[in-house]
């Protein structure tokens, strides 16, 4: 079962006047879906950064290995 919570926020009076000009828009749904979408994107970003950080040691090792291989080749070509 999905539990919903209520939040309250303020908007400028001018914005509210504009919103009233468009009663066909479900403003509650629009705000809810916008918040959900942004929260999901932030959660995904956090997870991707966490994965990238966990792979940092491997990336550093592979870069170091590549540099050492290039040095070895350069010495052999001289």
C-alpha positions in Angstrom: 0.0 0.0 0.0 1.4 3.4 -1.0 1.4 5.9 1.8 1.1 9.5 0.7 2.2 12.5 2.8 1.2 16.1 2.4 3.5 19.0 1.9 2.8 22.7 1.7 4.8 25.3 -0.2 4.4 28.9 -1.2 4.4 30.4 -4.6 4.4 34.1 -5.7 0.9 35.6 -6.0 1.5 36.4 -9.7 2.1 32.7 -10.3 -1.1 31.8 -8.6 -3.0 34.2 -10.7 -1.6 32.6 -13.9 -2.4 29.2 -12.6 -6.1 30.2 -12.0 -6.3 31.2 -15.7 -5.8 27.5 -16.6 -8.2 25.5 -14.4 -8.0 22.5 -16.8 -4.4 21.8 -15.6 -4.3 19.5 -12.6 -1.6 21.5 -10.8 -1.4 19.0 -7.9 -0.6 16.1 -10.3 1.9 18.3 -12.2 3.8 19.2 -9.1 3.6 15.7 -7.7 4.9 14.1 -10.9 7.7 16.8 -11.2 8.9 16.1 -7.7 8.8 12.3 -8.2 10.7 12.6 -11.5 13.4 14.9 -10.0 13.8 12.6 -6.9 14.2 9.5 -9.1 16.8 11.3 -11.2 18.7 12.4 -8.1 18.6 8.9 -6.6 19.9 7.4 -9.9 22.7 10.0 -10.0 23.7 9.1 -6.4 23.8 5.4 -7.2 25.8 6.0 -10.4 28.3 8.1 -8.5 28.5 5.5 -5.8 29.3 2.8 -8.4 31.8 5.0 -10.1 33.6 5.7 -6.8 33.7 1.9 -6.1 35.4 1.4 -9.5 38.0 4.1 -8.9 40.7 1.8 -7.7 40.3 -0.4 -10.8 40.4 2.6 -13.1 43.5 4.0 -11.4 45.2 0.6 -11.7 44.4 0.3 -15.4 45.6 3.8 -16.2 48.9 3.1 -14.3 49.3 -0.2 -16.2 48.7 1.6 -19.5 51.3 4.2 -18.8 53.9 1.6 -17.7 53.3 -0.3 -20.9 53.8 2.8 -23.0 57.1 3.5 -21.2 58.3 0.0 -21.8 57.5 0.2 -25.5 59.2 3.6 -25.9 62.4 2.2 -24.3 62.4 -0.8 -26.6 62.0 1.4 -29.7 65.1 3.6 -28.9 
